[in-house]
């Protein structure tokens, strides 16, 4: 990594770079257009880690619906992701992960791989060297408990009676982020029922001592949060034995009703795989047979998360991202010079307009009087529209010359009203809920699987501020509060934290264009600090990259192999800050052009998306296309200019 001073290129150098950028943009636009579905949307694969695949196989084993073709295809994918040392990571090039390795190992055992096979023996030896199953996350041990490979008594307790906690009470279900809430409610049923299916084989090789699979560990001091919740968990285990049966039965029915009410039209829950898996298990434990319409639709929805690859392997997506991919693709194509009335853009606008949500969801628990008007991330997810998608959809719609402008205006008005109503009290915006900031849920022993609350973030807030600025609301008091919050959140070095993308490059690439759009001058000290930071972390090859490890270790801030998406994010910030003629931008544009494939796309094995910082990483396969097109387009055609008339 080398710091790159801002140097003005020569006229001939700039002309050459512009020519190269034009050519790369034209190829990229054609490539992106070729990937649009005939119905108007774009969707790239959403790659996470092999726990999705392993848990899918364990679900099928639990329900007794395993089939040989699926088993073989999933096993082929699992083996393809195994590292040479026998382990599995949670992102490309990342360190081995204990829970992921355990779940992948168990899935391959289900597929018939013998424990003494070299790849299996290497995996189990590594697991034992890291403390065995006892050191794995709670969710991994829950899956093992379903088959008697772990004792339910040795798992944290989460009673279904929490469904009755009022919304003002600590640890009520609405204190959890929507993704955690959808998972925890069905798991309270599983925790109460404690089912055990016959194990098809022993797993002694995954314990450091099979005679003592869960060796005792000292409790944390009572004066610590861990100590408090460890003792609360012991009390909940005692309650499990004496729970009032009528109350417990009523709570289970209430949880089931809560789950069923939130099933989407496509059979899924929240458009994401984990809640769907646990909801199917929970309802089945309460007597729903596999032919029941709710379960039949749920299982069919899970099949739609499968991506069958050319080599015959089968990968499971944790989620699908058509709304997000479509609005980003539309912005990219428009900024790259595609005519605003181009049929591809009009078709995309039609599809996005039809996806706007017009009914209340869980967000309305804290905003009961607020009319709906947002967009969700997925094909079907009316319960959980998100603020990030809504802001970017509005920005996309405003770039398109739609034949029914009044239809667009009405949609934007609804979206603006909803987004402004979802502002948190600190002036910023979270992704799904308002003021979802309780410190308690992350302290629960049960919640060791990643972030379980949804506090405001710089990237989401930036996208909202950018949308508000383009809608002519730069001087609205709510916009000014968002700007003030963003300025206060800048890191000392000049970057911004990226909650939903990796990481400081994403945060900075989101915030700088938003602040500039909202009237913050390029000479502002915050903008200059951001520019200096981006220049300081530019790679020697001219690109930018940042590893997921930056979420844990500040030494990784802005460090990593160059990627197309992260290079584009850095360029978007630098271009917005007026650095178009600087050497850093020229080198970044050149890197994008030189790494472009002949078909106009880019390769990107690295994970640059974030589900939970560090704990759940994502490779959005369309990021490598849409963001470079946007950056190249803005280099060639200039920044998007002009605010729209203020929406009422």
C-alpha positions as CSV (number, residue, x, y, z in Angstrom):
1,X,0.0,0.0,0.0
2,X,1.3,3.4,-0.9
3,X,0.1,6.9,-0.2
4,X,-0.7,8.7,-3.4
5,X,-0.3,12.5,-3.5
6,X,-2.8,14.4,-5.6
7,X,-1.0,15.2,-8.8
8,X,-2.6,16.6,-11.9
9,X,-2.1,14.4,-15.0
10,X,-1.0,15.8,-18.3
11,X,-3.5,16.7,-20.9
12,X,-2.5,13.7,-23.1
13,X,-2.7,11.4,-20.1
14,X,-6.2,12.6,-19.2
15,X,-7.3,12.3,-22.8
16,X,-6.0,8.7,-23.0
17,X,-7.7,7.8,-19.7
18,X,-11.0,9.3,-20.9
19,X,-10.8,7.3,-24.1
20,X,-10.1,4.1,-22.2
21,X,-13.0,4.9,-19.8
22,X,-15.4,5.5,-22.6
23,X,-14.6,2.2,-24.2
24,X,-14.8,0.3,-20.9
25,X,-18.1,2.0,-20.1
26,X,-19.7,1.0,-23.4
27,X,-18.7,-2.6,-22.9
28,X,-19.9,-2.6,-19.4
29,X,-23.3,-1.0,-20.3
30,X,-23.9,-3.7,-22.9
31,X,-23.0,-6.4,-20.5
32,X,-25.3,-5.1,-17.8
33,X,-28.1,-4.6,-20.2
34,X,-27.7,-8.3,-21.3
35,X,-28.4,-9.4,-17.7
36,X,-31.8,-7.8,-17.3
37,X,-34.7,-10.1,-16.9
38,X,-37.5,-9.7,-19.4
39,X,-39.8,-8.6,-16.6
40,X,-37.5,-5.6,-15.9
41,X,-35.4,-6.6,-12.9
42,X,-31.8,-7.5,-12.3
43,X,-30.5,-10.1,-9.8
44,X,-27.0,-11.4,-9.2
45,X,-26.2,-14.4,-7.1
46,X,-25.9,-13.7,-3.4
47,X,-23.1,-15.8,-2.0
48,X,-22.5,-16.2,1.7
49,X,-21.0,-19.2,3.4
50,X,-21.6,-22.9,3.5
51,X,-23.7,-22.9,6.7
52,X,-26.6,-22.1,4.4
53,X,-26.0,-25.3,2.5
54,X,-25.2,-27.4,5.5
55,X,-28.3,-26.3,7.4
56,X,-30.5,-27.0,4.3
57,X,-29.3,-30.6,4.3
58,X,-29.8,-30.9,8.1
59,X,-33.3,-29.5,7.7
60,X,-34.1,-32.1,5.1
61,X,-32.7,-34.8,7.3
62,X,-34.8,-33.6,10.3
63,X,-38.0,-33.5,8.2
64,X,-37.3,-36.8,6.5
65,X,-37.3,-35.3,3.0
66,X,-33.7,-35.9,1.9
67,X,-33.3,-36.8,-1.7
68,X,-30.1,-38.2,-3.3
69,X,-29.8,-35.7,-6.1
70,X,-30.0,-32.7,-3.8
71,X,-27.7,-34.3,-1.3
72,X,-25.0,-35.1,-4.0
73,X,-25.2,-31.6,-5.5
74,X,-24.9,-29.9,-2.2
75,X,-22.0,-32.1,-1.1
76,X,-20.2,-31.2,-4.3
77,X,-20.5,-27.6,-3.5
78,X,-19.4,-28.0,0.1
79,X,-16.3,-29.9,-1.0
80,X,-15.4,-27.2,-3.5
81,X,-15.4,-24.6,-0.8
82,X,-13.1,-26.6,1.6
83,X,-9.6,-25.2,2.1
84,X,-6.5,-27.3,1.8
85,X,-6.2,-27.6,5.6
86,X,-9.7,-29.2,5.8
87,X,-11.5,-26.1,7.1
88,X,-14.2,-23.7,5.8
89,X,-14.1,-19.9,6.1
90,X,-17.0,-17.4,6.1
91,X,-15.6,-15.4,3.2
92,X,-13.2,-15.8,0.3
93,X,-9.6,-15.8,1.6
94,X,-10.7,-15.6,5.2
95,X,-9.4,-17.5,8.2
96,X,-11.0,-20.9,9.2
97,X,-14.2,-20.7,11.1
98,X,-15.0,-23.3,13.7
99,X,-18.8,-23.3,13.5
100,X,-18.8,-23.2,9.7
101,X,-16.3,-26.1,9.6
102,X,-18.4,-28.2,12.0
103,X,-21.7,-27.7,10.1
104,X,-20.0,-28.4,6.7
105,X,-18.5,-31.6,8.2
106,X,-21.8,-32.8,9.5
107,X,-23.5,-32.1,6.2
108,X,-20.8,-34.1,4.3
109,X,-21.3,-37.0,6.8
110,X,-25.0,-36.9,5.9
111,X,-23.9,-37.1,2.2
112,X,-21.9,-40.3,3.0
113,X,-18.4,-38.9,3.3
114,X,-16.5,-41.2,5.7
115,X,-14.8,-39.7,8.8
116,X,-11.5,-41.3,7.9
117,X,-11.4,-39.8,4.4
118,X,-8.5,-37.4,4.3
119,X,-10.6,-34.3,3.8
120,X,-12.8,-35.3,6.6
121,X,-10.1,-36.3,9.0
122,X,-8.3,-33.0,8.4
123,X,-11.5,-31.1,9.2
124,X,-12.3,-33.0,12.5
125,X,-8.7,-32.8,13.7
126,X,-8.8,-29.0,13.2
127,X,-12.2,-28.8,15.0
128,X,-10.7,-30.7,18.0
129,X,-7.7,-28.4,18.0
130,X,-10.0,-25.4,18.5
131,X,-12.0,-26.8,21.4
132,X,-14.5,-29.0,19.5
133,X,-18.3,-28.6,19.4
134,X,-18.3,-27.0,22.9
135,X,-16.6,-23.9,21.5
136,X,-18.9,-23.5,18.6
137,X,-21.7,-20.9,18.3
138,X,-25.2,-21.5,19.8
139,X,-26.9,-22.0,16.4
140,X,-24.4,-24.8,15.5
141,X,-25.2,-26.6,18.8
142,X,-28.9,-26.1,18.2
143,X,-28.6,-28.0,14.9
144,X,-26.7,-30.8,16.6
145,X,-29.2,-31.0,19.5
146,X,-31.9,-31.7,16.9
147,X,-30.2,-35.1,16.4
148,X,-29.0,-35.7,19.9
149,X,-25.4,-34.8,19.2
150,X,-25.7,-32.1,21.9
151,X,-27.8,-31.8,25.0
152,X,-30.7,-29.2,25.0
153,X,-29.9,-28.7,28.7
154,X,-26.5,-27.3,27.7
155,X,-28.0,-24.6,25.4
156,X,-29.1,-21.1,26.3
157,X,-32.8,-21.0,27.1
158,X,-35.2,-18.6,25.3
159,X,-38.8,-19.2,26.4
160,X,-41.8,-18.5,24.0
161,X,-43.4,-16.4,26.7
162,X,-41.3,-13.5,25.5
163,X,-44.0,-13.0,22.8
164,X,-46.1,-11.4,25.5
165,X,-43.5,-8.8,26.6
166,X,-44.9,-5.4,25.8
167,X,-42.9,-3.2,23.5
168,X,-41.7,-1.0,26.3
169,X,-40.3,-4.0,28.3
170,X,-36.6,-4.9,28.0
171,X,-35.9,-7.7,25.6
172,X,-39.3,-7.7,23.9
173,X,-39.2,-9.1,20.4
174,X,-39.2,-5.6,18.9
175,X,-36.0,-4.8,20.7
176,X,-34.3,-7.2,18.2
177,X,-33.5,-6.3,14.6
178,X,-36.0,-7.7,12.2
179,X,-33.8,-10.5,10.9
180,X,-33.1,-11.6,14.5
181,X,-36.8,-11.2,15.5
182,X,-37.9,-13.5,12.7
183,X,-35.4,-16.1,13.8
184,X,-35.8,-15.9,17.5
185,X,-39.6,-16.3,17.6
186,X,-39.6,-19.7,15.9
187,X,-36.6,-20.8,17.9
188,X,-38.4,-20.2,21.1
189,X,-40.8,-22.9,20.0
190,X,-37.9,-25.2,19.2
191,X,-36.3,-24.4,22.5
192,X,-39.5,-25.2,24.3
193,X,-40.1,-28.5,22.5
194,X,-36.5,-29.7,22.5
195,X,-37.0,-32.3,19.7
196,X,-34.5,-35.1,19.1
197,X,-34.5,-37.1,15.8
198,X,-32.5,-40.3,15.6
199,X,-28.8,-39.6,14.8
200,X,-27.7,-41.4,11.7
201,X,-24.2,-41.7,13.1
202,X,-22.1,-40.6,16.1
203,X,-20.0,-37.4,16.1
204,X,-17.5,-38.3,18.7
205,X,-14.6,-37.2,16.5
206,X,-15.8,-33.5,16.9
207,X,-15.3,-33.5,20.7
208,X,-12.0,-33.0,22.5
209,X,-13.2,-35.7,24.9
210,X,-16.4,-37.6,23.8
211,X,-17.0,-38.6,27.5
212,X,-17.2,-34.9,28.5
213,X,-18.5,-33.1,25.4
214,X,-19.3,-29.9,27.3
215,X,-16.5,-29.4,29.9
216,X,-17.4,-27.0,32.7
217,X,-16.3,-23.4,32.3
218,X,-16.0,-20.7,34.9
219,X,-18.8,-18.2,35.0
220,X,-18.2,-14.5,34.3
221,X,-18.2,-12.2,37.3
222,X,-21.7,-11.1,38.5
223,X,-20.7,-7.5,38.0
224,X,-20.4,-8.0,34.2
225,X,-23.1,-8.2,31.6
226,X,-22.0,-11.7,30.7
227,X,-22.3,-12.7,34.4
228,X,-25.7,-11.3,34.7
229,X,-27.1,-13.0,31.6
230,X,-25.4,-16.3,32.5
231,X,-27.3,-16.3,35.8
232,X,-30.5,-15.2,34.0
233,X,-30.1,-18.2,31.7
234,X,-29.8,-20.6,34.7
235,X,-33.0,-19.1,36.0
236,X,-34.7,-19.6,32.6
237,X,-33.6,-23.3,32.6
238,X,-35.2,-23.7,36.0
239,X,-38.4,-22.0,34.6
240,X,-38.5,-24.5,31.7
241,X,-39.1,-27.3,34.3
242,X,-41.9,-25.5,36.1
243,X,-43.5,-23.4,33.4
244,X,-47.2,-23.0,33.9
245,X,-48.5,-25.4,31.2
246,X,-51.6,-23.4,30.1
247,X,-49.4,-20.3,29.8
248,X,-46.7,-22.2,27.9
249,X,-49.3,-23.7,25.5
250,X,-50.8,-20.2,24.9
251,X,-47.4,-18.8,24.3
252,X,-46.6,-21.5,21.7
253,X,-49.9,-20.8,20.0
254,X,-49.2,-17.0,20.0
255,X,-45.7,-17.6,18.5
256,X,-47.2,-19.8,15.8
257,X,-49.8,-17.2,15.0
258,X,-47.1,-14.5,14.8
259,X,-45.1,-16.7,12.4
260,X,-48.0,-17.6,10.1
261,X,-49.1,-14.0,9.9
262,X,-45.7,-13.0,8.6
263,X,-45.4,-15.6,5.9
264,X,-45.1,-13.9,2.5
265,X,-47.1,-14.7,-0.6
266,X,-44.2,-16.8,-1.9
267,X,-44.2,-18.9,1.2
268,X,-41.0,-17.5,2.7
269,X,-40.5,-15.4,5.8
270,X,-38.9,-12.0,5.4
271,X,-37.3,-13.1,2.1
272,X,-34.4,-14.6,4.0
273,X,-33.5,-18.3,4.4
274,X,-32.7,-18.6,8.2
275,X,-36.1,-17.5,9.5
276,X,-37.8,-19.7,6.9
277,X,-35.8,-22.7,8.0
278,X,-36.6,-22.2,11.7
279,X,-40.2,-21.3,11.0
280,X,-40.8,-24.6,9.1
281,X,-39.2,-26.6,12.0
282,X,-41.2,-24.7,14.6
283,X,-44.6,-25.1,12.9
284,X,-43.9,-28.8,12.2
285,X,-43.2,-29.3,15.9
286,X,-46.6,-27.8,16.7
287,X,-48.4,-30.3,14.5
288,X,-48.3,-28.8,11.0
289,X,-47.7,-31.7,8.6
290,X,-45.6,-31.3,5.5
291,X,-48.7,-31.2,3.3
292,X,-50.2,-28.3,5.2
293,X,-50.4,-25.2,2.9
294,X,-48.2,-23.1,5.1
295,X,-45.4,-25.7,5.3
296,X,-45.7,-26.7,1.7
297,X,-45.3,-23.1,0.6
298,X,-42.5,-22.6,3.0
299,X,-40.5,-25.6,1.7
300,X,-41.2,-24.6,-1.9
301,X,-39.8,-21.1,-1.1
302,X,-36.6,-22.6,0.3
303,X,-36.1,-24.5,-3.0
304,X,-36.0,-21.1,-4.7
305,X,-32.9,-20.2,-2.8
306,X,-30.9,-22.9,-4.6
307,X,-28.5,-21.9,-7.4
308,X,-27.6,-24.8,-9.6
309,X,-24.2,-24.4,-11.1
310,X,-22.8,-25.6,-14.4
311,X,-20.7,-28.2,-12.6
312,X,-23.7,-29.8,-11.1
313,X,-23.2,-28.3,-7.6
314,X,-25.9,-26.6,-5.7
315,X,-25.4,-23.4,-3.7
316,X,-28.0,-21.9,-1.3
317,X,-28.5,-18.2,-1.2
318,X,-29.3,-16.7,2.2
319,X,-31.4,-14.1,0.5
320,X,-32.2,-12.7,-2.9
321,X,-31.6,-9.1,-3.9
322,X,-33.7,-8.1,-6.9
323,X,-34.9,-4.7,-5.7
324,X,-31.5,-3.6,-4.6
325,X,-29.8,-4.9,-7.7
326,X,-32.4,-3.3,-10.0
327,X,-32.2,0.2,-8.5
328,X,-28.4,0.1,-8.5
329,X,-28.4,-1.2,-12.1
330,X,-30.7,1.6,-13.2
331,X,-28.6,4.3,-11.5
332,X,-25.5,2.8,-13.1
333,X,-26.9,2.7,-16.6
334,X,-28.4,6.2,-16.4
335,X,-25.1,7.7,-15.0
336,X,-23.3,5.9,-17.8
337,X,-25.2,7.8,-20.4
338,X,-28.1,5.5,-21.3
339,X,-31.1,7.6,-22.5
340,X,-33.6,8.3,-19.7
341,X,-36.4,6.8,-21.8
342,X,-34.4,3.7,-22.9
343,X,-36.8,0.7,-22.8
344,X,-34.6,-1.1,-20.3
345,X,-34.9,1.7,-17.8
346,X,-38.6,2.2,-18.4
347,X,-39.2,-1.5,-17.9
348,X,-37.0,-1.4,-14.7
349,X,-39.1,1.5,-13.4
350,X,-42.3,-0.3,-14.1
351,X,-41.1,-3.3,-12.1
352,X,-39.9,-1.1,-9.2
353,X,-43.1,0.9,-9.0
354,X,-45.1,-2.4,-8.8
355,X,-42.9,-3.5,-5.9
356,X,-43.7,-0.5,-3.6
357,X,-45.2,-1.7,-0.3
358,X,-48.6,-0.2,0.7
359,X,-49.3,-2.0,3.9
360,X,-47.9,-1.8,7.5
361,X,-45.2,-4.2,8.7
362,X,-43.3,-4.7,11.9
363,X,-41.8,-1.2,11.6
364,X,-45.2,0.2,12.4
365,X,-45.0,-1.1,16.0
366,X,-42.9,2.0,16.7
367,X,-44.6,4.2,14.0
368,X,-48.3,3.2,14.1
369,X,-49.6,6.3,12.5
370,X,-47.1,6.4,9.6
371,X,-48.4,5.3,6.2
372,X,-46.4,2.8,4.3
373,X,-44.4,3.6,1.2
374,X,-41.1,1.8,1.2
375,X,-39.4,-0.9,-0.8
376,X,-38.0,-4.2,0.4
377,X,-34.8,-5.9,-0.7
378,X,-36.4,-9.1,-2.1
379,X,-39.1,-10.3,-4.4
380,X,-41.6,-10.8,-1.6
381,X,-41.2,-9.2,1.7
382,X,-44.1,-6.9,2.5
383,X,-43.4,-7.0,6.3
384,X,-39.9,-5.6,6.2
385,X,-39.3,-2.7,3.7
386,X,-36.0,-1.1,4.3
387,X,-34.9,2.5,4.2
388,X,-31.7,1.8,2.2
389,X,-33.6,0.3,-0.7
390,X,-36.3,3.0,-0.6
391,X,-33.7,5.8,-0.9
392,X,-31.9,4.1,-3.8
393,X,-35.1,3.3,-5.6
394,X,-36.2,6.9,-5.5
395,X,-32.8,8.0,-6.8
396,X,-33.2,5.4,-9.6
397,X,-36.7,6.5,-10.5
398,X,-35.7,10.1,-10.8
399,X,-33.2,9.2,-13.4
400,X,-35.8,7.6,-15.7
401,X,-38.1,9.4,-18.1
402,X,-41.2,7.3,-17.4
403,X,-44.3,7.7,-19.7
404,X,-46.5,8.1,-16.6
405,X,-44.8,10.8,-14.6
406,X,-47.7,11.3,-12.2
407,X,-47.3,7.6,-11.2
408,X,-43.7,8.2,-10.3
409,X,-44.5,11.4,-8.4
410,X,-47.1,9.6,-6.3
411,X,-44.7,6.7,-5.5
412,X,-41.9,9.2,-4.6
413,X,-44.3,11.2,-2.3
414,X,-45.2,8.0,-0.4
415,X,-41.6,7.0,-0.2
416,X,-40.5,10.4,1.1
417,X,-43.2,10.5,3.7
418,X,-42.3,7.0,5.0
419,X,-38.6,7.6,5.0
420,X,-38.8,10.9,6.8
421,X,-41.1,9.2,9.4
422,X,-38.5,6.5,10.0
423,X,-35.8,8.9,11.1
424,X,-34.3,8.0,14.5
425,X,-34.2,10.4,17.4
426,X,-30.4,11.0,16.8
427,X,-31.1,12.4,13.3
428,X,-29.9,9.3,11.5
429,X,-31.5,6.2,9.9
430,X,-31.3,2.5,10.5
431,X,-32.1,-0.1,7.9
432,X,-35.5,-1.5,9.0
433,X,-36.7,0.1,12.3
434,X,-36.7,3.3,14.2
435,X,-34.4,3.6,17.3
436,X,-33.6,-0.1,17.4
437,X,-30.7,0.5,19.7
438,X,-31.2,-1.5,22.9
439,X,-27.9,-2.7,24.2
440,X,-29.4,-5.8,25.8
441,X,-30.2,-8.2,23.0
442,X,-26.5,-8.5,22.0
443,X,-25.7,-9.5,25.6
444,X,-27.9,-12.6,25.6
445,X,-26.0,-15.9,25.6
446,X,-28.4,-17.0,22.9
447,X,-27.4,-14.2,20.5
448,X,-23.8,-15.1,19.6
449,X,-24.5,-15.4,15.8
450,X,-23.9,-11.7,14.9
451,X,-25.5,-8.3,15.2
452,X,-29.1,-8.6,16.5
453,X,-30.0,-4.9,16.6
454,X,-30.4,-2.3,13.9
455,X,-28.9,1.0,15.0
456,X,-28.6,3.9,12.5
457,X,-25.6,3.6,10.2
458,X,-23.6,6.1,8.1
459,X,-24.2,4.3,4.8
460,X,-28.0,4.1,5.1
461,X,-28.1,7.7,6.5
462,X,-25.9,8.9,3.6
463,X,-28.2,7.3,1.0
464,X,-31.2,9.0,2.6
465,X,-29.5,12.4,2.7
466,X,-28.5,12.0,-0.9
467,X,-32.1,11.2,-1.8
468,X,-33.5,14.1,0.2
469,X,-31.0,16.5,-1.5
470,X,-32.0,15.3,-4.9
471,X,-35.6,15.9,-3.9
472,X,-34.9,19.5,-3.1
473,X,-34.9,19.1,0.7
474,X,-31.4,20.1,1.4
475,X,-32.5,22.7,3.9
476,X,-35.2,20.6,5.5
477,X,-34.4,20.4,9.3
478,X,-34.5,16.6,9.1
479,X,-31.9,16.6,6.3
480,X,-29.7,19.0,8.3
481,X,-29.9,16.7,11.3
482,X,-28.8,13.8,9.1
483,X,-25.9,15.8,7.7
484,X,-24.8,16.8,11.2
485,X,-24.9,13.2,12.4
486,X,-22.8,12.1,9.4
487,X,-20.2,14.7,10.1
488,X,-20.0,13.7,13.8
489,X,-19.5,10.0,12.8
490,X,-16.4,10.5,10.7
491,X,-13.4,8.5,11.9
492,X,-10.3,10.5,13.0
493,X,-8.5,9.3,9.9
494,X,-11.1,10.6,7.6
495,X,-13.2,7.5,6.8
496,X,-16.7,6.4,7.7
497,X,-17.7,3.0,9.0
498,X,-19.6,0.8,6.6
499,X,-22.4,-1.2,8.2
500,X,-23.8,-2.9,5.1
501,X,-20.8,-3.0,2.9
502,X,-17.1,-3.6,3.5
503,X,-16.2,-1.4,5.2
504,X,-14.6,2.0,5.5
505,X,-14.2,2.2,1.8
506,X,-18.0,1.5,1.4
507,X,-18.9,4.0,4.2
508,X,-16.7,6.7,2.8
509,X,-17.9,6.0,-0.8
510,X,-21.5,6.4,0.4
511,X,-21.1,9.5,2.6
512,X,-18.9,11.8,0.5
513,X,-21.3,11.9,-2.5
514,X,-24.2,12.4,-0.2
515,X,-22.6,15.3,1.6
516,X,-21.6,16.9,-1.6
517,X,-25.1,16.5,-3.0
518,X,-26.5,18.1,0.1
519,X,-24.4,21.2,-0.4
520,X,-21.3,20.5,1.8
521,X,-18.5,22.1,-0.2
522,X,-15.6,20.0,-1.5
523,X,-13.3,22.3,0.5
524,X,-15.0,21.3,3.8
525,X,-12.4,19.8,6.2
526,X,-14.4,16.5,6.5
527,X,-14.3,16.1,2.7
528,X,-10.6,16.8,2.5
529,X,-9.9,14.3,5.3
530,X,-11.9,11.7,3.4
531,X,-10.0,12.4,0.2
532,X,-6.6,12.1,2.0
533,X,-7.6,8.9,3.6
534,X,-8.8,7.3,0.3
535,X,-5.6,8.4,-1.4
536,X,-3.5,6.9,1.4
537,X,-5.1,3.5,1.1
538,X,-5.0,3.2,-2.7
539,X,-3.2,0.0,-3.7
540,X,0.0,0.1,-5.7
541,X,-1.9,-1.4,-8.7
542,X,-4.3,1.6,-8.7
543,X,-7.3,-0.1,-7.2
544,X,-8.8,-0.2,-3.8
545,X,-9.8,-3.1,-1.6
546,X,-10.7,-3.8,2.0
547,X,-10.8,-7.2,3.8
548,X,-13.6,-8.3,6.1
549,X,-11.0,-8.4,8.9
550,X,-11.2,-4.6,9.1
551,X,-14.3,-5.1,11.3
552,X,-12.1,-6.7,13.9
553,X,-8.7,-5.2,13.5
554,X,-8.1,-1.5,12.7
555,X,-4.8,-2.5,11.0
556,X,-7.0,-3.8,8.1
557,X,-8.8,-0.4,7.6
558,X,-8.8,0.2,3.8
559,X,-6.5,-2.8,3.3
560,X,-7.1,-5.7,1.0
561,X,-6.8,-7.0,-2.6
562,X,-8.2,-4.6,-5.1
563,X,-11.7,-5.3,-6.2
564,X,-14.0,-3.8,-8.8
565,X,-16.7,-2.8,-6.4
566,X,-14.5,-1.2,-3.8
567,X,-12.4,0.6,-6.4
568,X,-15.7,2.0,-7.7
569,X,-16.8,3.1,-4.2
570,X,-13.5,5.0,-3.7
571,X,-13.9,6.6,-7.1
572,X,-17.4,7.7,-6.5
573,X,-16.2,9.6,-3.4
574,X,-13.2,11.1,-5.1
575,X,-15.2,12.2,-8.2
576,X,-17.9,13.8,-6.0
577,X,-15.2,15.6,-4.1
578,X,-13.9,17.2,-7.2
579,X,-10.8,15.0,-7.7
580,X,-11.7,14.0,-11.3
581,X,-8.4,15.3,-12.6
582,X,-6.2,13.8,-9.9
583,X,-3.8,11.0,-10.2
584,X,-5.6,8.8,-7.8
585,X,-8.8,8.9,-9.9
586,X,-6.8,8.3,-13.1
587,X,-5.1,5.3,-11.7
588,X,-8.4,3.9,-10.4
589,X,-10.1,4.3,-13.7
590,X,-7.2,2.7,-15.4
591,X,-7.3,-0.2,-13.0
592,X,-11.0,-0.8,-13.8
593,X,-10.4,-0.7,-17.5
594,X,-7.4,-3.0,-17.4
595,X,-9.2,-5.6,-15.2
596,X,-12.4,-5.6,-17.2
597,X,-13.2,-8.9,-19.0
598,X,-13.7,-8.9,-22.8
599,X,-17.4,-9.4,-22.2
600,X,-17.6,-6.1,-20.3
601,X,-17.9,-7.5,-16.8
602,X,-15.4,-8.0,-13.9
603,X,-14.4,-10.9,-11.8
604,X,-14.6,-10.5,-8.0
605,X,-14.2,-13.5,-5.7
606,X,-13.8,-11.3,-2.7
607,X,-16.7,-10.6,-0.4
608,X,-17.5,-6.9,-0.3
609,X,-21.0,-7.0,1.2
610,X,-21.9,-7.2,4.9
611,X,-24.8,-8.9,6.6
612,X,-23.4,-8.8,10.2
613,X,-20.0,-7.1,10.5
614,X,-17.4,-9.9,10.6
615,X,-20.0,-12.6,11.5
616,X,-21.8,-12.8,8.2
617,X,-20.2,-11.6,4.9
618,X,-21.7,-11.4,1.5
619,X,-20.5,-11.5,-2.1
620,X,-23.1,-9.8,-4.2
621,X,-22.3,-11.0,-7.6
622,X,-23.8,-7.9,-9.3
623,X,-21.7,-5.4,-7.2
624,X,-18.8,-6.1,-9.5
625,X,-20.9,-4.8,-12.4
626,X,-23.1,-2.0,-11.2
627,X,-20.7,0.0,-9.2
628,X,-17.9,0.1,-11.8
629,X,-20.4,1.2,-14.4
630,X,-21.6,4.0,-12.1
631,X,-18.0,5.2,-11.4
632,X,-16.9,5.0,-15.1
633,X,-20.1,6.7,-16.1
634,X,-19.6,9.6,-13.7
635,X,-16.0,9.9,-14.8
636,X,-17.0,10.1,-18.5
637,X,-20.3,12.1,-18.1
638,X,-19.8,14.0,-14.9
639,X,-21.7,13.9,-11.6
640,X,-25.5,13.7,-11.4
641,X,-26.6,17.4,-11.2
642,X,-29.7,19.3,-10.1
643,X,-32.3,18.7,-7.4
644,X,-35.8,17.7,-8.2
645,X,-38.7,19.9,-7.2
646,X,-39.5,19.4,-3.5
647,X,-42.1,16.6,-3.1
648,X,-45.0,17.5,-0.8
